[in-house]
Amino acid sequence: MAIETRDKEAAKKKTRIFTEILPFTGFYVAEGYHQKYYLRQKPDLMKEFTAMYPKEEDFTKSTAAARVNGYIAGYGTYENLLSEVGSFGLSSEENKKLQDLVHALHR
């Protein structure tokens, strides 16, 4: 599929695309400081997650942190957030801030 897409784009642009396409050989997890980018931009939320997960590795593997990061990035609906926000382990104050933030994204 990748080769087909590359060739279609090359034909459309009437030029050769030099991107090499190789078989998949494995997945590599990015360094911890690259994980949960959007969440890392929210200091108050990060303070709470850091208290819950003092080890970087535990934070990186956290499903709650991944879910919150996704919501902050604009994925997931406000209604879905409301149904699971209580499971993230956040304080009521940070739950409210997260709800307000996600609600504003979907206005």
C-alpha positions in Angstrom: 0.0 0.0 0.0 2.9 2.4 0.8 4.5 1.8 -2.6 1.2 2.2 -4.4 0.5 5.5 -2.5 4.1 6.8 -3.3 3.7 5.9 -7.0 0.3 7.7 -7.2 1.7 10.8 -5.6 4.7 10.7 -8.0 2.4 10.4 -11.0 0.2 13.2 -9.7 3.2 15.5 -9.1 4.9 14.3 -12.3 8.1 13.8 -10.4 10.0 11.0 -8.8 9.7 10.5 -5.0 12.9 9.3 -3.5 11.5 8.0 -0.2 12.7 4.6 0.5 10.0 2.1 1.7 11.3 -0.8 3.7 9.6 -3.8 5.3 8.6 -3.3 9.0 11.2 -4.8 11.3 10.0 -3.7 14.7 8.7 -0.9 16.8 10.8 1.2 19.0 9.3 3.2 21.9 10.5 6.8 21.9 12.5 8.1 24.9 10.4 8.9 28.0 10.7 12.7 27.5 9.0 12.4 24.1 6.0 10.5 25.6 2.7 12.2 26.4 3.6 15.5 24.7 0.3 17.3 25.1 0.0 16.3 28.8 3.5 17.6 29.4 2.4 21.1 28.3 0.0 21.2 31.3 2.1 21.8 34.5 -0.8 21.3 36.9 -1.8 18.0 35.4 1.8 16.9 35.2 2.3 17.7 38.9 -0.5 15.2 39.7 0.7 12.6 37.4 4.3 12.9 38.7 3.0 12.4 42.2 1.2 9.3 41.0 4.0 8.0 38.8 7.4 9.3 40.2 9.3 7.0 37.9 9.4 8.1 34.3 8.9 4.6 33.1 5.7 4.2 35.1 4.3 7.5 33.8 5.2 6.5 30.2 3.3 3.2 30.6 0.3 4.8 32.3 -3.0 4.2 30.5 -4.5 7.2 32.4 -1.8 9.5 31.2 -2.2 8.2 27.7 -5.9 8.8 27.8 -5.6 12.3 29.2 -2.9 13.1 26.6 -5.3 12.0 23.9 -8.1 14.2 25.2 -5.8 17.2 25.5 -4.7 16.6 21.9 -8.3 16.8 20.7 -9.0 13.1 20.4 -12.1 11.7 22.1 -15.4 13.4 22.8 -16.3 15.5 25.7 -19.0 13.0 26.5 -16.5 10.2 26.6 -14.3 12.2 28.9 -17.1 12.7 31.3 -17.7 8.9 31.4 -14.1 8.1 32.4 -12.6 11.2 34.0 -13.1 9.8 37.5 -10.9 6.8 36.6 -7.7 8.9 36.0 -6.9 9.4 39.6 -6.8 13.2 39.4 -8.0 15.6 42.1 -11.5 17.1 41.6 -9.8 20.4 40.8 -7.8 18.9 38.0 -10.7 16.8 36.8 -12.7 20.1 36.4 -9.8 21.8 34.6 -9.5 18.8 32.2 -13.2 18.9 31.5 -13.1 22.6 30.8 -10.2 22.2 28.5 -11.7 19.4 26.5 -15.1 21.1 26.4 -13.4 24.2 24.9 -11.8 22.1 22.3 -15.1 20.8 21.1 -17.1 24.1 20.9 
